[in-house]
Amino acid sequence: MLRRLIPAAVLVAAVLGPAPPVGAAELGEPVAAPISAESAAGTRVTKTGVSESTDTAIRYGNTGNSWRTEIKAAGATYVKVHFAPLKLVGGDFVTVASPDGREVYTYYADRAKGSPFTEHGGPGFAAMSIDGDTAVVTLHATGARDGARLSRQGYGTRVTSYDRGYGATEYAAQNPVPFSVCGNDARKDVVCYQNSHPTEYARSHAVARQLVNGLGSCTAWRVGNTNRMLTNAHCVADAAELRSSEFQFDYQCATCGGNNPRTGTKVSGQDLIRTSELQQLDYTLFSVTNFESIRQYGTLYLDVREPTANERIYIAGHGDILPKRMSLFEESDGGATCKIDVVSSGVNTGYRCDSSGGNSGSPVLAGSSHKVIALHHLGGCPNWGTRITLVYNEIRNDIDNTSGGGNTPVLSLNPTSGTAAPGTTTTATLQTPTVAGNPTLTLSATGAPAGTTTVFSPSAVTAGQPSTLTITVGSTTAPGTYTITASATGATTAPATYTLTVPGGQTPCQGMKVTKTGTLSTGASQYQPDGSFFQTTVTGPHKACLTGPTSANFDLYLQKWNGSTWPTVAQATTSGSSETLSYNGTAGYYRYQVKSVTGSGQYTLGYTAP
């Protein structure tokens, strides 16, 4: 738990001392005047929410195969649900989801099997937070259950508390006015710079929002080529604080000023590698769970040198717990760029890039190398970051800072994903980076599925100019999720990727009463509907169809509960990914199993039951 306190006298010293204080962090900002030190996170990381007690039982019912409740906190910006230990039958599970299904986290009695989670000192755990003011908690049974008997035996779980994120008014009341916005606030959503500053935009992908103990906020970021991340020690000082933290990548608006952030990817803290306390260098190096899920956002490298006066810098971070913003300019967009104003004072370097509470832990990147030159940790105008060369001297054996293509100009696509049905088109804008000498770049795309074409217009551009990528999905293209890679020749550039989703077609599933979709990797299987089962009360025909990627071999099985197991009663196992089956069955509990023999991708299952 986060219990450290910073005396007001230390904060006064931050104003009166001749050099920036290495003993005061950006404690929710301001630090230019005495402030109280109470907060959810002890050291005044920005207070973003409050914990609410509850005792809500989630029990097995006597009918159906799933039982749900809603945890609602009107006006909250997030809801994070805390559970007592789960006591569940077999493969049964609990989901915590947003009402619209954009976020779904799955938990089993064996926590190692499910989604990331956080720990808070007790025997239970907390689910990943749900953006918005409502979390839907559902207990799912994978077979018929005697709810009354299981409830008497204590099966199920309890919601013991939940954290709710402050709305704008409550947030402002709980957090002092920032003294780290130096004049006009020149920060903008990172996507605003996708075309004008594509390299800066690309580097920002590796920056994540940190939710500390469900109640406070900082910024963290990937460093080097392995599972390593950095933030401030006043954000994560020990292993317990790390286990209570979650990290959200890609939490940024889809359009400039749009207030339409993506859900992104959430992971939790894993191992604390090394730390230097608040009064020293104020950093913590750590790893996270589910590392493979965040590789897609890239990484940052350290520029191991001393800063130089007036060199251009920029900062990406989650000040005020808002979607990711970039600080490129000091006063106004297109005006004077952020720069190093004080090369060295104690362990710090100083600048007037705007920041605010929640920016603690943000990377300060050098404009010349697009590598990290300081670790932001202190507000006050000038604002201050620990010089990264000092941090590197302590962590050099713990990270792989070999940048390889770290300085390679980067292509970028907007949007980065989309859905197009067979017979339709979708487009994305490819922004090429500026390259010395202004060479002509010839564009191409690979990875499109069979029957789908990709065309750039224009097909060749001067470096720094955009082009439109048009993706035309053919009528024969199989449903699935595909990664299309955009590349350029004419100069060394890093490619960009686009995720194309082709939904299931109308045949042979037309007319089915129930439609379900899912995604399989090679050798994996899923049960439908939604990992559960359905009940029929009369004898009659079952009909089902399955469509999947043309390059895969997916099989379909209909299974019926016999009181103890789920034997298969009908199956369709051709060598392709499209299957149909029919079966005349008596009343009972049924489920479908969709299995990948070879290949991967999205599938659509349609079925009708008597």
Beta strands, then each sheet from edge to edge (+ up, - down):
strand 1: 46-47
strand 2: 49-58
strand 3: 66-72
strand 4: 78-83
strand 5: 93-97
strand 6: 104-107
strand 7: 117-118
strand 8: 125-127
strand 9: 130-131
strand 10: 134-140
strand 11: 157-165
strand 12: 188-189
strand 13: 207-212
strand 14: 216-222
strand 15: 229-231
strand 16: 245-249
strand 17: 265-276
strand 18: 283-288
strand 19: 313-317
strand 20: 325-327
strand 21: 340-345
strand 22: 348-351
strand 23: 363-366
strand 24: 372-378
strand 25: 383-387
strand 26: 412-414
strand 27: 417-419
strand 28: 425-431
strand 29: 440-446
strand 30: 453-457
strand 31: 460-462
strand 32: 466-472
strand 33: 480-489
strand 34: 496-502
strand 35: 514-520
strand 36: 525-528
strand 37: 534-536
strand 38: 540-547
strand 39: 553-560
strand 40: 568-572
strand 41: 579-585
strand 42: 588-598
strand 43: 601-608
sheet 1: 1+ 14- 13+ 16- 17+ 18- 15+
sheet 2: 2+ 11- 4+ 8- 7+
sheet 3: 2+ 11- 4+ 9-
sheet 4: 3+ 10- 5+ 6-
sheet 5: 12+ 20- 19+ 23- 24+ 25- 22+ 21-
sheet 6: 26+ 28- 32+ 30-
sheet 7: 27+ 34+ 33- 29+ 31-
sheet 8: 35+ 43- 38+ 41-
sheet 9: 36+ 42- 37+
sheet 10: 36+ 42- 39+ 40-
end
